[in-house]
Amino acid sequence: MRKTIFEITKMDCPSEENLIRMKLDGISSIAHLDFDIPNRKLTVFHSGQMDQIEKSVLELNLGGKKISTEQTYQTEFKENADQKKLLWSVLAINFAFFLIEMTTGIISKSMGLVADSLDMLADSFVYGISLFAVGGTLIKKKRIAKLAGYLQITLAIIGFVEVLRRFFGHEELPDFSTMIIVSIFALMANGICLYMLQRSKSKEEAHMKASMIFTSNDVIINLGVMVAGLLVNWLQSSIPDLMIGTIVFVLVVQGAFRILKLSK
């Protein structure tokens, strides 16, 4: 048995962890994967050569880099029995906030909230793929990934079209107070999700968890929508809302292409 450690610089949250798990699924030489999200490290326990493993990690374009490979005598690994339950909880929270933000975004005329809702939906897809395909074949997982990726791209394109329509049209200003209030709750939801998924870590790493949470893309997006809401009120212009919406739609499309790569 050998132990290879990778640095994954763009592994900001459990969504990237699930993408990596799906990518490496089916490589028979892998015995166990150990993720250290706060330190952005992945430890792969495997037998034989690791060329295929390294190639798969690099293909994800998450800033993967091999740090070291060494022999290990560890052959037993502790699995988290509550992992599936936690994934269901996180899936439920993300999907609930997708519905909340989509609804309030349409009512308040905020493209920032609509875009953020799609980001929540994207996370739900990743967790859902991991859950619904548990025990299934690699072909089944790839089919689900392809469906999820194309749906995300379709929704993002619709969002881009709506942004252009509002930019060249004469729409009412978004309700800045709704943007800020809903984003605060979404921020709290993201924090809870990330904490739940990392609670199996030792308490001594609590400061690491906090660092991870406040540097993750989801949190930055939530803060961006809040700032856009303040600027909408201050400038009496919908441009800040359209700008944050466009940025988030781009992130959603990037995430969709990552998922589609898994379906190849």
C-alpha positions in Angstrom: 0.0 0.0 0.0 1.2 3.5 -0.9 0.1 6.9 0.4 0.2 9.8 -2.1 -0.6 13.4 -0.9 -1.9 16.0 -3.3 -2.4 19.7 -2.8 -5.7 20.9 -4.3 -5.5 24.7 -4.3 -9.1 25.2 -5.5 -10.7 22.8 -3.1 -12.7 25.4 -1.2 -15.7 23.4 0.1 -17.2 19.9 0.1 -18.6 20.4 -3.4 -15.1 20.1 -4.8 -14.6 17.0 -2.5 -17.6 15.3 -4.1 -16.4 16.2 -7.6 -13.0 14.6 -6.9 -14.6 11.5 -5.4 -16.7 11.0 -8.5 -13.7 11.6 -10.8 -11.6 8.9 -9.0 -14.5 6.5 -8.7 -13.8 3.3 -10.6 -10.0 3.3 -10.2 -9.6 -0.1 -8.6 -6.2 0.6 -7.2 -7.6 3.2 -4.7 -8.3 1.9 -1.3 -9.2 5.1 0.5 -9.4 8.9 0.1 -8.8 11.2 3.0 -9.8 14.9 2.5 -8.4 17.8 4.5 -10.4 20.7 3.1 -9.1 23.5 5.4 -5.5 22.7 4.4 -6.6 21.8 0.8 -4.9 18.4 0.9 -6.0 15.1 -0.5 -4.4 11.8 0.7 -4.8 8.8 -1.6 -4.2 5.3 -0.3 -3.5 3.0 -3.2 -1.7 0.0 -4.5 0.6 -0.1 -7.6 1.4 2.9 -9.8 -0.5 6.1 -9.4 -0.2 7.6 -13.0 -3.9 7.2 -13.6 -4.8 8.8 -10.3 -2.5 11.8 -10.8 -3.8 12.3 -14.4 -7.5 12.2 -13.1 -6.7 14.7 -10.4 -5.0 17.1 -12.9 -7.9 16.8 -15.4 -10.3 18.4 -12.9 -8.3 21.7 -13.2 -8.7 22.4 -9.4 -5.0 23.3 -9.0 -4.0 19.7 -8.1 -0.3 19.0 -7.5 1.4 15.9 -6.2 3.4 16.6 -3.0 4.7 13.2 -2.0 4.4 9.4 -2.3 5.5 7.0 0.3 4.9 3.4 1.5 2.4 2.9 4.3 1.3 -0.1 6.4 -2.1 1.3 7.1 -4.8 -1.1 5.6 -7.8 -0.3 7.7 -9.7 3.0 7.4 -12.4 4.4 9.6 -15.5 5.4 7.5 -17.9 8.0 8.7 -21.2 6.2 9.2 -23.1 9.5 9.3 -21.8 10.7 6.0 -24.9 9.8 4.0 -27.1 11.5 6.6 -25.0 14.6 6.6 -25.1 14.8 2.8 -28.9 14.5 2.8 -29.1 17.3 5.4 -26.8 19.6 3.3 -28.7 18.7 0.1 -32.0 19.7 1.8 -30.6 23.0 3.0 -29.1 23.9 -0.4 -32.2 23.0 -2.3 -34.5 24.8 0.2 -32.4 28.0 -0.3 -32.5 27.5 -4.0 -36.3 27.7 -3.9 -36.2 30.6 -1.4 -33.7 32.7 -3.3 -35.3 32.0 -6.7 -38.7 33.0 -5.4 -37.6 36.1 -3.5 -35.3 37.0 -6.4 -38.2 37.0 -8.9 -40.5 38.9 -6.5 -37.8 41.5 -5.6 -36.6 41.7 -9.2 -33.0 40.9 -8.1 -30.8 39.0 -10.6 -28.2 38.7 -7.8 -30.6 36.5 -5.7 -31.7 34.5 -8.8 -28.0 33.8 -9.7 -27.2 32.9 -6.1 -30.1 30.5 -6.1 -28.6 28.7 -9.1 -25.3 28.4 -7.2 -27.2 26.7 -4.4 -28.8 24.5 -7.0 -25.4 23.6 -8.4 -24.3 22.5 -4.9 -27.4 20.4 -4.6 -26.6 18.7 -7.9 -23.2 17.7 -6.7 -24.5 16.3 -3.4 -27.4 14.7 -5.2 -25.1 12.9 -7.7 -23.1 11.5 -4.8 -26.3 10.3 -3.0 -28.5 9.0 -5.7 -25.7 7.2 -7.4 -24.4 5.5 -4.3 -23.8 1.9 -5.1 -24.6 2.5 -8.7 -22.4 1.9 -11.7 -19.9 4.5 -13.0 -22.1 4.8 -16.2 -25.1 5.7 -14.0 -23.1 8.4 -12.2 -21.9 9.9 -15.5 -25.4 10.0 -16.9 -26.7 11.9 -13.9 -23.6 14.3 -14.0 -24.3 15.0 -17.7 -28.0 15.8 -17.0 -27.1 18.1 -14.1 -24.4 19.9 -16.0 -26.6 20.7 -19.0 -29.4 21.8 -16.8 -27.1 24.2 -15.0 -25.8 25.7 -18.3 -29.4 26.1 -19.6 -30.5 28.0 -16.5 -27.4 30.2 -16.5 -28.0 31.1 -20.2 -31.6 32.1 -19.4 -30.1 34.2 -16.6 -27.6 35.9 -18.9 -30.5 36.7 -21.4 -32.5 38.2 -18.6 -29.6 40.3 -17.4 -29.2 41.7 -21.0 -32.9 42.4 -21.2 -32.9 44.4 -18.0 -29.7 46.2 -18.8 -31.1 47.5 -22.1 -34.7 47.8 -20.8 -36.4 50.0 -18.2 -37.0 47.8 -15.2 -37.9 48.9 -11.6 -35.0 48.9 -9.1 -34.5 45.7 -7.2 -35.7 45.6 -3.6 -32.4 46.1 -1.9 -33.7 45.2 1.6 -34.9 41.8 0.4 -31.5 41.2 -1.3 -29.6 41.9 1.9 -31.9 40.0 4.3 -32.2 36.9 2.1 -28.4 36.9 1.5 -27.8 37.0 5.3 -29.9 33.9 5.8 -28.1 32.2 2.8 -24.8 33.1 4.3 -25.9 31.4 7.6 -27.1 28.4 5.7 -23.8 28.0 3.9 -21.9 28.3 7.2 -24.1 25.6 8.7 -23.6 23.3 5.8 -19.9 23.6 5.8 -19.7 23.1 9.5 -21.9 20.0 9.4 -19.8 18.4 6.7 -16.6 19.1 8.7 -17.9 18.3 12.2 -16.2 14.9 12.2 -12.9 16.8 12.3 -11.2 17.3 15.7 -12.3 20.4 17.8 -8.7 21.6 17.7 -9.3 22.4 14.0 -12.2 24.8 14.6 -10.2 27.8 13.5 -9.4 26.0 10.3 -13.0 25.4 9.7 -13.8 29.1 10.2 -11.0 30.0 7.8 -12.4 27.6 5.2 -16.0 28.9 5.6 -15.1 32.6 5.2 -12.9 32.1 2.2 -15.3 29.8 0.3 -16.9 30.9 -3.0 -20.4 30.5 -1.6 -19.7 33.0 1.2 -18.1 35.5 -1.1 -21.1 35.3 -3.4 -23.5 35.9 -0.5 -21.4 38.9 0.6 -21.3 40.2 -3.0 -25.1 40.2 -3.2 -25.3 42.1 0.1 -22.9 44.7 -1.2 -24.8 44.9 -4.5 -28.0 45.6 -2.5 -26.3 48.4 -0.6 -25.0 49.9 -3.9 -28.5 49.6 -5.5 -29.9 51.7 -2.7 -27.0 54.2 -2.7 -26.7 54.7 -6.4 -30.4 54.2 -7.2 -29.3 52.0 -10.1 -29.8 48.3 -10.9 -26.3 48.0 -12.4 -24.7 46.6 -9.2 -27.4 43.9 -9.1 -26.9 43.0 -12.7 -23.1 42.9 -12.3 -23.2 40.5 -9.3 -25.7 38.4 -11.2 -23.5 38.1 -14.2 -20.5 37.1 -12.1 -22.4 34.4 -10.3 -23.8 33.0 -13.6 -20.2 32.7 -14.9 -19.3 30.7 -11.7 -22.3 28.5 -12.2 -21.3 27.8 -15.8 -17.8 27.0 -14.7 -19.1 24.5 -12.2 -21.4 23.0 -14.8 -18.4 22.4 -17.1 -16.6 20.7 -14.2 -19.5 18.3 -13.8 -19.7 17.7 -17.5 -16.1 16.6 -17.5 -17.0 13.8 -15.1 -19.6 12.5 -17.6 -17.0 11.9 -20.4 
